[in-house]
Amino acid sequence: MALSYKARRRWSLIILIVGLPVYIVAAVAFIALFDRPPIWLELIVYVALGIAWAFPLKAVFMGVGKADPDEPQD
């Protein structure tokens, strides 16, 4: 079942305002579980986690910045 344009806009806003900060705190807490790794390894982990959150949510964010395709054109 595909999400409508309005539903995708709402979900993308919720994800960016609530979900992304929670994900950032979880990533920092995950790194804090281990002894402080070398800075290069920490950087690689943060970059990988920073990219990894977007792939499962790609469908939600597709076309959100464009005009509503269901809206009548004038």
DSSP file (Angstrom, degrees, kcal/mol; ACC not computed):
  #  RESIDUE AA STRUCTURE BP1 BP2  ACC     N-H-->O    O-->H-N    N-H-->O    O-->H-N    TCO  KAPPA ALPHA  PHI   PSI    X-CA   Y-CA   Z-CA
    1    1 A M              0   0    0      0, 0.0     2,-0.2     0, 0.0     0, 0.0   0.000 360.0 360.0 360.0 121.2    0.0    0.0    0.0
    2    2 A A        -     0   0    0      1,-0.1     2,-0.2     0, 0.0     0, 0.0  -0.556 360.0-119.0 -83.4 145.6    1.5    3.3   -1.1
    3    3 A L        -     0   0    0     -2,-0.2    -1,-0.1     1,-0.1     2,-0.0  -0.572  27.6-116.7 -81.1 146.0    1.3    6.4    1.0
    4    4 A S     >  -     0   0    0     -2,-0.2     4,-2.5     1,-0.1     5,-0.2  -0.282  30.5-103.7 -72.8 168.4   -0.4    9.4   -0.3
    5    5 A Y  H  > S+     0   0    0      1,-0.2     4,-2.2     2,-0.2     5,-0.2   0.912 122.2  48.2 -60.8 -44.5    1.5   12.6   -0.8
    6    6 A K  H  > S+     0   0    0      1,-0.2     4,-2.4     2,-0.2    -1,-0.2   0.890 111.3  50.4 -66.0 -38.7    0.1   14.2    2.4
    7    7 A A  H  > S+     0   0    0      2,-0.2     4,-2.8     1,-0.2     5,-0.2   0.906 109.9  50.2 -65.8 -41.0    0.8   11.2    4.4
    8    8 A R  H  X S+     0   0    0     -4,-2.5     4,-2.5     2,-0.2    -2,-0.2   0.897 110.6  50.2 -63.1 -39.7    4.4   11.1    3.2
    9    9 A R  H  X S+     0   0    0     -4,-2.2     4,-1.9     2,-0.2    -2,-0.2   0.925 113.1  45.8 -64.2 -43.6    4.8   14.8    4.0
   10   10 A R  H  X S+     0   0    0     -4,-2.4     4,-2.4     2,-0.2    -2,-0.2   0.939 114.8  46.7 -64.8 -46.7    3.5   14.2    7.5
   11   11 A W  H  X S+     0   0    0     -4,-2.8     4,-2.7     1,-0.2    -2,-0.2   0.885 110.7  52.4 -64.1 -38.6    5.6   11.1    8.1
   12   12 A S  H  X S+     0   0    0     -4,-2.5     4,-2.3    48,-0.2    -1,-0.2   0.899 110.3  48.8 -65.3 -37.9    8.7   12.9    6.8
   13   13 A L  H  X S+     0   0    0     -4,-1.9     4,-2.4     2,-0.2     5,-0.3   0.921 112.7  47.2 -65.7 -44.0    8.2   15.8    9.2
   14   14 A I  H  X>S+     0   0    0     -4,-2.4     4,-2.6     1,-0.2     5,-1.5   0.908 112.6  50.3 -63.2 -42.1    7.6   13.4   12.1
   15   15 A I  I  <>S+     0   0    0     -4,-2.7     5,-2.7     3,-0.2    -2,-0.2   0.919 114.4  43.3 -62.8 -43.9   10.7   11.5   11.2
   16   16 A L  I  <5S+     0   0    0     -4,-2.3    -2,-0.2     3,-0.2    -1,-0.2   0.857 121.3  38.4 -72.9 -34.8   12.9   14.6   10.9
   17   17 A I  I  <5S+     0   0    0     -4,-2.4    -2,-0.2    -5,-0.2    -3,-0.2   0.867 136.6  11.2 -85.6 -37.5   11.6   16.3   14.1
   18   18 A V  I  X5S+     0   0    0     -4,-2.6     4,-1.6    -5,-0.3    -3,-0.2   0.838 127.1  46.5-106.7 -51.5   11.3   13.3   16.4
   19   19 A G  I  ><S+     0   0    0     -5,-1.5     4,-2.5     1,-0.2    -3,-0.2   0.886 107.9  52.7 -67.7 -42.8   12.9   10.2   14.9
   20   20 A L  H  ><S+     0   0    0     -5,-2.7     4,-2.4     2,-0.2    -1,-0.2   0.923 109.7  47.5 -65.8 -45.2   16.2   11.7   13.7
   21   21 A P  H  > S+     0   0    0      0, 0.0     4,-2.3     0, 0.0    -1,-0.2   0.907 113.3  49.9 -60.8 -38.2   17.1   13.2   17.1
   22   22 A V  H  X S+     0   0    0     -4,-1.6     4,-2.2     1,-0.2    -2,-0.2   0.908 110.8  50.0 -63.7 -41.0   16.2    9.9   18.8
   23   23 A Y  H  X S+     0   0    0     -4,-2.5     4,-2.3     2,-0.2    -1,-0.2   0.884 109.5  51.2 -64.2 -39.8   18.4    8.1   16.3
   24   24 A I  H  X S+     0   0    0     -4,-2.4     4,-2.3     2,-0.2    -2,-0.2   0.924 110.7  48.0 -64.3 -45.0   21.3   10.5   17.0
   25   25 A V  H  X S+     0   0    0     -4,-2.3     4,-2.4     1,-0.2    -2,-0.2   0.899 111.8  50.7 -62.8 -40.3   21.1    9.9   20.7
   26   26 A A  H  X S+     0   0    0     -4,-2.2     4,-2.1     2,-0.2    -1,-0.2   0.890 109.8  50.1 -64.7 -39.0   20.9    6.2   20.2
   27   27 A A  H  X S+     0   0    0     -4,-2.3     4,-2.0     2,-0.2    -2,-0.2   0.911 112.4  46.5 -66.2 -41.7   24.0    6.3   17.9
   28   28 A V  H  X S+     0   0    0     -4,-2.3     4,-2.0     1,-0.2    -2,-0.2   0.898 112.7  50.2 -66.9 -39.6   26.0    8.3   20.5
   29   29 A A  H  X S+     0   0    0     -4,-2.4     4,-0.8     2,-0.2    -2,-0.2   0.869 108.0  54.1 -66.3 -35.5   24.8    5.9   23.3
   30   30 A F  H >< S+     0   0    0     -4,-2.1     3,-0.7     1,-0.2     4,-0.5   0.920 110.4  45.5 -63.6 -44.5   25.9    2.9   21.2
   31   31 A I  H >< S+     0   0    0     -4,-2.0     3,-1.0     1,-0.2    -1,-0.2   0.854 107.5  59.4 -66.5 -34.3   29.4    4.4   20.8
   32   32 A A  H 3< S+     0   0    0     -4,-2.0    -1,-0.2     1,-0.2    -2,-0.2   0.695  90.0  71.7 -70.2 -17.9   29.5    5.2   24.5
   33   33 A L  T << S+     0   0    0     -4,-0.8    -1,-0.2    -3,-0.7     2,-0.2   0.830  98.4  55.3 -64.5 -30.8   29.0    1.5   25.3
   34   34 A F  S <  S-     0   0    0     -3,-1.0     2,-0.0    -4,-0.5     0, 0.0  -0.571 104.7 -88.5 -97.5 161.5   32.5    0.8   24.2
   35   35 A D  S    S-     0   0    0     -2,-0.2    -1,-0.1     1,-0.2    -2,-0.1  -0.370  70.3 -73.2 -60.3 152.9   35.7    2.4   25.4
   36   36 A R        -     0   0    0     -4,-0.1    -1,-0.2    -3,-0.1     3,-0.1  -0.303  59.6-146.4 -54.7 111.4   36.4    5.5   23.3
   37   37 A P        -     0   0    0      0, 0.0    -1,-0.1     0, 0.0     5,-0.0  -0.249  34.6 -72.4 -73.8 168.9   37.5    4.1   20.0
   38   38 A P     >  -     0   0    0      0, 0.0     4,-2.5     0, 0.0     3,-0.4  -0.262  48.0-113.1 -57.1 150.8   40.2    5.8   17.8
   39   39 A I  H  > S+     0   0    0      1,-0.2     4,-2.4     2,-0.2     5,-0.2   0.844 115.7  54.1 -59.9 -36.2   38.8    9.0   16.2
   40   40 A W  H  > S+     0   0    0      2,-0.2     4,-2.0     1,-0.2    -1,-0.2   0.891 110.8  45.8 -67.2 -38.2   39.0    7.5   12.7
   41   41 A L  H  > S+     0   0    0     -3,-0.4     4,-2.4     2,-0.2    -2,-0.2   0.899 112.4  50.8 -70.0 -40.4   36.9    4.5   13.7
   42   42 A E  H  X S+     0   0    0     -4,-2.5     4,-2.5     1,-0.2    -2,-0.2   0.909 110.3  50.2 -62.0 -41.9   34.4    6.7   15.5
   43   43 A L  H  X S+     0   0    0     -4,-2.4     4,-2.5    -5,-0.2     5,-0.2   0.917 109.9  49.9 -62.3 -44.0   34.2    8.9   12.4
   44   44 A I  H  X S+     0   0    0     -4,-2.0     4,-2.5     2,-0.2    -2,-0.2   0.908 111.4  49.0 -62.0 -42.3   33.6    5.9   10.2
   45   45 A V  H  X S+     0   0    0     -4,-2.4     4,-2.7     2,-0.2     5,-0.2   0.925 112.6  47.1 -64.3 -44.3   30.8    4.6   12.5
   46   46 A Y  H  X S+     0   0    0     -4,-2.5     4,-2.1     2,-0.2    -2,-0.2   0.892 113.3  48.1 -66.4 -38.8   29.1    8.0   12.7
   47   47 A V  H  X S+     0   0    0     -4,-2.5     4,-1.6     2,-0.2     5,-0.2   0.926 113.2  48.2 -66.0 -43.5   29.2    8.4    8.9
   48   48 A A  H  X S+     0   0    0     -4,-2.5     4,-2.5     1,-0.2    -2,-0.2   0.921 114.6  45.0 -63.4 -44.0   27.9    4.8    8.3
   49   49 A L  H  X S+     0   0    0     -4,-2.7     4,-1.2     1,-0.2    -1,-0.2   0.840 109.8  56.7 -68.5 -31.6   25.1    5.4   10.8
   50   50 A G  H  < S+     0   0    0     -4,-2.1     4,-0.2    -5,-0.2    -1,-0.2   0.818 115.2  36.9 -68.2 -30.3   24.3    8.8    9.3
   51   51 A I  H >X S+     0   0    0     -4,-1.6     3,-1.1    -3,-0.2     4,-0.8   0.827 108.5  64.8 -86.4 -35.9   23.8    7.2    5.9
   52   52 A A  H 3< S+     0   0    0     -4,-2.5     3,-0.2     1,-0.3    -2,-0.2   0.774  93.1  60.0 -63.6 -29.1   22.1    4.0    7.1
   53   53 A W  T 3X S+     0   0    0     -4,-1.2     4,-0.6     1,-0.2    -1,-0.3   0.800 101.1  56.0 -70.5 -25.7   19.0    5.7    8.5
   54   54 A A  T <4 S+     0   0    0     -3,-1.1     4,-0.4    -4,-0.2     3,-0.3   0.823  92.6  67.1 -79.2 -31.4   18.1    7.2    5.1
   55   55 A F  T >< S+     0   0    0     -4,-0.8     3,-1.1     1,-0.2     4,-0.3   0.915 102.4  43.5 -62.2 -46.5   17.9    3.9    3.1
   56   56 A P  T 34 S+     0   0    0      0, 0.0     3,-0.3     0, 0.0    -1,-0.2   0.777 118.8  46.6 -68.3 -21.9   14.9    2.3    4.8
   57   57 A L  T >X S+     0   0    0     -4,-0.6     4,-1.5    -3,-0.3     3,-0.7   0.291  78.6 105.9-101.7   9.5   13.1    5.7    4.7
   58   58 A K  H <> S+     0   0    0     -3,-1.1     4,-1.1    -4,-0.4    -1,-0.2   0.878  76.7  55.2 -57.8 -40.9   13.9    6.6    1.1
   59   59 A A  H 34 S+     0   0    0     -3,-0.3    -1,-0.3    -4,-0.3    -2,-0.1   0.816 105.2  53.5 -64.5 -30.6   10.3    5.9    0.0
   60   60 A V  H <4 S+     0   0    0     -3,-0.7   -48,-0.2     1,-0.2    -1,-0.2   0.887 112.7  42.4 -71.1 -38.0    8.9    8.3    2.5
   61   61 A F  H >< S+     0   0    0     -4,-1.5     3,-1.5    -7,-0.2     4,-0.4   0.572  83.7 117.6 -88.5  -9.7   11.0   11.2    1.4
   62   62 A M  T 3< S-     0   0    0     -4,-1.1   -54,-0.0     1,-0.3    -3,-0.0  -0.426  92.2  -7.7 -64.3 121.3   10.7   10.7   -2.3
   63   63 A G  T >  S+     0   0    0     -2,-0.3     3,-0.9     1,-0.1    -1,-0.3   0.541  91.2 126.7  75.9   8.9    9.0   13.7   -4.0
   64   64 A V  T <  S+     0   0    0     -3,-1.5    -2,-0.1     1,-0.2    -1,-0.1   0.837  71.6  54.0 -69.0 -31.2    8.1   15.4   -0.7
   65   65 A G  T 3  S+     0   0    0     -4,-0.4    -1,-0.2     2,-0.0     2,-0.1   0.554  97.8  82.5 -80.0  -6.9    9.8   18.7   -1.8
   66   66 A K  S <  S-     0   0    0     -3,-0.9     2,-0.0     1,-0.2     0, 0.0  -0.403  94.0 -81.2 -91.4 170.7    7.8   18.8   -5.0
   67   67 A A        -     0   0    0      1,-0.1    -1,-0.2    -2,-0.1    -2,-0.0  -0.318  59.7 -84.7 -67.8 154.7    4.3   20.2   -5.6
   68   68 A D    >   -     0   0    0      1,-0.2     3,-0.9    -3,-0.1    -1,-0.1  -0.456  34.8-154.3 -61.7 119.2    1.4   17.9   -4.8
   69   69 A P  T 3  S+     0   0    0      0, 0.0    -1,-0.2     0, 0.0     4,-0.1   0.732  92.5  54.1 -70.5 -20.1    0.8   15.7   -7.9
   70   70 A D  T 3  S+     0   0    0      2,-0.1    -2,-0.1    -3,-0.0     3,-0.0   0.585  85.1 102.4 -88.6 -10.4   -2.9   15.2   -7.0
   71   71 A E  S <  S-     0   0    0     -3,-0.9     2,-0.1     1,-0.1    -4,-0.0  -0.538  83.7-107.2 -75.1 135.7   -3.6   18.9   -6.8
   72   72 A P        -     0   0    0      0, 0.0     2,-0.3     0, 0.0    -1,-0.1  -0.378  32.9-125.3 -64.4 138.4   -5.4   20.3   -9.8
   73   73 A Q              0   0    0      1,-0.1     0, 0.0    -4,-0.1     0, 0.0  -0.615 360.0 360.0 -83.4 142.0   -3.2   22.5  -12.0
   74   74 A D              0   0    0     -2,-0.3    -1,-0.1     0, 0.0     0, 0.0   0.424 360.0 360.0 -94.4 360.0   -4.3   26.0  -12.9
